[in-house]
Amino acid sequence: MLGGAKNQGLYREYYEVIQSSEAKQAYNYLIGWAASLNSHDCFPSSHGVIKDFRFMRGNDWDFAFIPNQQWLLFYFRNPCLNSEKFSKARVTESFPNATENNAGELTIRISTLEMAARFAEYIES
């Protein structure tokens, strides 16, 4: 479910960061998909200079993505990585291009509408 009404201008601001038309389509898809979720509250936010879109399940910040010029950098954060469904092994099996950052989170670059749809399907499966 979408939130962040007080930060509604961030939706457009994040969209304008993206230069690739394919990545813009992926962004639009993921925002629309996030609006349909009952499991998470989703909203744009910022962490210092980092602009992100958060997927919160109660107090757990499970997922996020950061808009970039050519892709969305999607994060599987530690709360969800502790579950069997989103274990590091299962995520990297489904997304071999996933990389682990210094915080132990997995990141995936989403650059097309097809990748965004595949990703959303994986989260919901």
FIVOFI-784581 format. One record per residue: residue in three letters; x, y, z of N, C-alpha, C, CB in turn. Coordinates in steps of 0.05 Angstrom, whole numbers, padded with zeros to 5 digits, always signed. Glycine has a CB too. Layout:
REM residues N
AlaXYZXYZXYZXYZ/...
//
This chain:
REM residues 125
Met+00017-00023+00000+00000+00000+00000+00018+00025+00000-00019+00000+00024/Leu+00011+00044-00016+00028+00068-00018+00023+00087+00005+00022+00083-00045/Gly+00044+00100+00013+00043+00120+00034+00059+00144+00025+00053+00109+00061/Gly+00066+00160+00044+00084+00182+00038+00069+00206+00026+00105+00174+00020/Ala+00044+00210+00033+00029+00233+00022+00043+00259+00027+00001+00233+00032/Lys+00055+00261+00051+00069+00287+00057+00094+00290+00041+00076+00288+00087/Asn+00103+00269+00029+00127+00270+00011+00120+00264-00018+00148+00250+00021/Gln+00095+00270-00026+00086+00262-00052+00102+00273-00075+00057+00271-00056/Gly+00115+00295-00071+00133+00307-00092+00157+00289-00098+00142+00334-00084/Leu+00164+00271-00079+00187+00254-00083+00181+00233-00105+00194+00240-00057/Tyr+00156+00225-00109+00150+00206-00130+00160+00217-00157+00120+00200-00131/Arg+00153+00242-00162+00161+00255-00188+00192+00260-00188+00146+00281-00192/Glu+00202+00269-00165+00231+00275-00164+00247+00250-00170+00238+00286-00136/Tyr+00239+00227-00159+00253+00202-00164+00251+00194-00193+00243+00179-00146/Tyr+00227+00198-00205+00223+00191-00233+00242+00208-00250+00194+00197-00241/Glu+00246+00233-00243+00262+00251-00259+00292+00244-00257+00257+00279-00252/Val+00300+00230-00236+00328+00222-00233+00335+00202-00256+00333+00209-00206/Ile+00316+00186-00263+00320+00164-00282+00321+00175-00311+00297+00143-00280/Gln+00341+00168-00326+00345+00178-00353+00336+00158-00374+00374+00186-00358/Ser+00338+00132-00368+00331+00111-00387+00301+00108-00388+00345+00085-00378/Ser+00290+00107-00412+00261+00103-00415+00253+00075-00405+00252+00107-00444/Glu+00270+00055-00408+00263+00028-00398+00263+00028-00368+00284+00008-00409/Ala+00282+00041-00355+00283+00043-00326+00259+00059-00315+00310+00055-00316/Lys+00250+00079-00330+00226+00094-00322+00202+00076-00322+00222+00119-00341/Gln+00200+00059-00343+00178+00040-00343+00179+00021-00320+00178+00024-00370/Ala+00203+00012-00313+00206-00006-00289+00198+00008-00264+00236-00016-00287/Tyr+00205+00034-00261+00198+00050-00238+00167+00052-00236+00210+00078-00240/Asn+00154+00059-00258+00125+00061-00258+00112+00035-00250+00115+00071-00285/Tyr+00122+00013-00261+00111-00013-00255+00114-00019-00225+00125-00035-00271/Leu+00137-00015-00214+00142-00021-00186+00125-00003-00167+00171-00019-00179/Ile+00121+00022-00174+00105+00039-00157+00076+00030-00158+00107+00069-00167/Gly+00066+00023-00182+00039+00012-00184+00035-00014-00169+00031+00008-00213/Trp+00055-00032-00172+00054-00057-00157+00055-00052-00127+00078-00075-00166/Ala+00072-00034-00118+00073-00028-00089+00046-00019-00079+00095-00007-00084/Ala+00032-00004-00095+00005+00006-00086-00014-00016-00081-00006+00025-00107/Ser-00010-00039-00094-00029-00062-00091-00021-00081-00068-00030-00077-00116/Leu+00001-00077-00055+00010-00095-00034-00005-00090-00008+00040-00092-00030/Asn-00014-00112+00004-00026-00111+00030-00005-00116+00052-00049-00131+00033/Ser+00017-00129+00044+00037-00139+00063+00056-00117+00072+00052-00161+00051/His+00059-00095+00056+00079-00075+00062+00067-00047+00058+00103-00078+00044/Asp+00077-00028+00074+00071+00000+00070+00095+00010+00053+00067+00016+00097/Cys+00090+00024+00032+00111+00032+00013+00110+00062+00009+00108+00017-00015/Phe+00133+00074+00009+00134+00103+00007+00163+00112+00000+00125+00116+00033/Pro+00164+00136-00013+00191+00148-00018+00201+00161+00008+00189+00168-00041/Ser+00227+00160+00010+00240+00172+00034+00268+00179+00026+00239+00153+00058/Ser+00283+00188+00045+00311+00193+00040+00327+00186+00065+00316+00223+00032/His+00352+00179+00060+00370+00171+00082+00395+00188+00077+00377+00140+00082/Gly+00396+00212+00089+00417+00231+00082+00413+00240+00053+00445+00218+00085/Val+00433+00237+00036+00431+00246+00008+00420+00223-00009+00458+00254-00002/Ile+00416+00200+00002+00406+00176-00013+00376+00178-00015+00415+00150+00001/Lys+00365+00177-00039+00337+00177-00044+00328+00148-00048+00329+00194-00069/Asp+00309+00139-00032+00301+00111-00034+00270+00108-00033+00314+00094-00013/Phe+00261+00085-00041+00233+00078-00039+00232+00053-00021+00220+00073-00068/Arg+00217+00055+00001+00218+00035+00021+00194+00017+00022+00221+00047+00048/Phe+00198-00008+00029+00177-00028+00032+00179-00037+00062+00181-00053+00013/Met+00160-00027+00078+00160-00032+00107+00138-00053+00114+00156-00006+00123/Arg+00146-00073+00129+00127-00092+00140+00128-00088+00170+00135-00123+00132/Gly+00108-00072+00180+00109-00064+00208+00134-00047+00212+00110-00089+00227/Asn+00151-00055+00231+00176-00040+00236+00199-00050+00220+00182-00041+00265/Asp+00195-00072+00205+00216-00084+00189+00218-00071+00161+00212-00114+00187/Trp+00241-00062+00155+00247-00049+00129+00258-00071+00111+00266-00025+00131/Asp+00240-00087+00098+00248-00111+00083+00263-00105+00056+00224-00127+00077/Phe+00252-00086+00041+00262-00080+00014+00264-00050+00010+00244-00093-00007/Ala+00279-00043-00010+00281-00015-00018+00293-00014-00046+00298+00002+00002/Phe+00288+00008-00060+00304+00012-00084+00312+00042-00086+00288+00004-00109/Ile+00334+00046-00099+00345+00072-00103+00345+00078-00133+00374+00075-00091/Pro+00332+00100-00141+00332+00106-00170+00359+00117-00179+00310+00127-00176/Asn+00369+00107-00201+00393+00116-00214+00387+00124-00242+00416+00095-00212/Gln+00406+00135-00257+00400+00144-00284+00392+00121-00302+00424+00158-00295/Gln+00404+00098-00300+00400+00076-00319+00386+00052-00306+00426+00067-00330/Trp+00382+00051-00280+00369+00028-00267+00359+00036-00240+00389+00004-00265/Leu+00344+00017-00228+00336+00019-00200+00352-00002-00185+00304+00014-00196/Leu+00365+00007-00164+00381-00012-00148+00363-00022-00125+00407+00002-00137/Phe+00354-00047-00128+00336-00058-00109+00351-00073-00087+00316-00078-00123/Tyr+00343-00069-00062+00356-00081-00039+00338-00102-00026+00364-00060-00019/Phe+00349-00125-00021+00337-00144-00002+00352-00138+00024+00341-00175-00011/Arg+00338-00127+00044+00350-00119+00069+00350-00141+00089+00336-00094+00080/Asn+00365-00138+00110+00369-00159+00130+00344-00171+00142+00387-00149+00151/Pro+00323-00155+00149+00300-00168+00161+00288-00190+00143+00279-00147+00166/Cys+00286-00185+00117+00274-00206+00100+00294-00228+00094+00264-00194+00074/Leu+00320-00222+00093+00340-00242+00087+00342-00264+00109+00368-00229+00084/Asn+00331-00258+00132+00330-00278+00154+00308-00298+00150+00328-00264+00180/Ser+00290-00294+00131+00269-00313+00126+00278-00334+00106+00243-00298+00116/Glu+00264-00357+00107+00271-00378+00088+00264-00370+00059+00256-00404+00095/Lys+00242-00357+00056+00233-00348+00029+00253-00331+00015+00206-00334+00031/Phe+00266-00313+00030+00284-00294+00018+00313-00298+00028+00275-00265+00024/Ser+00320-00322+00034+00348-00327+00042+00367-00319+00019+00352-00358+00050/Lys+00391-00314+00027+00411-00305+00007+00414-00327-00015+00438-00300+00020/Ala+00414-00352-00007+00417-00374-00026+00393-00374-00046+00418-00401-00012/Arg+00369-00370-00036+00346-00371-00054+00345-00347-00073+00320-00372-00038/Val+00352-00323-00062+00352-00299-00078+00373-00301-00100+00357-00274-00061/Thr+00397-00310-00093+00419-00311-00113+00414-00334-00133+00446-00315-00100/Glu+00399-00354-00125+00391-00375-00144+00372-00364-00165+00378-00399-00129/Ser+00354-00347-00157+00334-00335-00175+00345-00312-00190+00309-00326-00160/Phe+00364-00297-00178+00376-00274-00191+00407-00276-00189+00366-00247-00177/Pro+00419-00290-00207+00448-00294-00206+00464-00269-00207+00457-00312-00229/Asn+00452-00247-00216+00467-00221-00217+00466-00206-00190+00455-00204-00239/Ala+00453-00218-00170+00452-00205-00144+00480-00203-00132+00432-00220-00125/Thr+00485-00181-00119+00511-00178-00105+00506-00171-00076+00528-00156-00119/Glu+00525-00178-00059+00523-00172-00031+00539-00147-00024+00533-00196-00014/Asn+00527-00129-00009+00541-00104-00002+00554-00108+00025+00522-00080-00002/Asn+00568-00087+00035+00582-00088+00060+00564-00093+00084+00598-00063+00064/Ala+00539-00086+00082+00520-00090+00104+00507-00118+00104+00498-00069+00102/Gly+00515-00135+00084+00504-00161+00082+00478-00162+00068+00501-00173+00109/Glu+00470-00141+00055+00445-00140+00040+00451-00148+00011+00432-00112+00041/Leu+00430-00158-00002+00433-00165-00031+00422-00143-00047+00419-00192-00037/Thr+00435-00136-00069+00425-00115-00087+00423-00127-00116+00444-00091-00087/Ile+00403-00117-00130+00398-00125-00158+00392-00100-00174+00375-00146-00159/Arg+00404-00097-00197+00398-00075-00215+00374-00083-00232+00422-00068-00233/Ile+00353-00067-00231+00329-00071-00247+00329-00048-00268+00303-00071-00229/Ser+00331-00056-00293+00333-00035-00314+00312-00037-00335+00360-00038-00327/Thr+00294-00057-00334+00273-00059-00354+00246-00066-00341+00280-00081-00375/Leu+00225-00062-00356+00198-00069-00347+00197-00099-00342+00177-00060-00367/Glu+00209-00115-00360+00208-00144-00357+00222-00153-00331+00222-00158-00381/Met+00244-00141-00325+00258-00147-00300+00241-00140-00276+00286-00133-00299/Ala+00228-00117-00277+00211-00108-00255+00188-00127-00250+00201-00079-00260/Ala+00176-00136-00272+00153-00155-00269+00163-00181-00258+00140-00159-00297/Arg+00185-00191-00267+00197-00216-00257+00203-00214-00228+00222-00224-00273/Phe+00214-00191-00220+00221-00186-00193+00196-00185-00175+00236-00160-00190/Ala+00176-00171-00183+00151-00169-00167+00138-00197-00165+00131-00150-00181/Glu+00139-00213-00186+00128-00240-00185+00144-00256-00164+00129-00253-00213/Tyr+00170-00254-00164+00186-00268-00144+00179-00261-00116+00216-00263-00149/Ile+00176-00235-00110+00169-00226-00083+00142-00237-00075+00168-00195-00082/Glu+00123-00238-00093+00096-00247-00087+00092-00277-00087+00076-00235-00106/Ser+00111-00292-00098+00108-00321-00100+00108-00335-00073+00130-00333-00118/
//
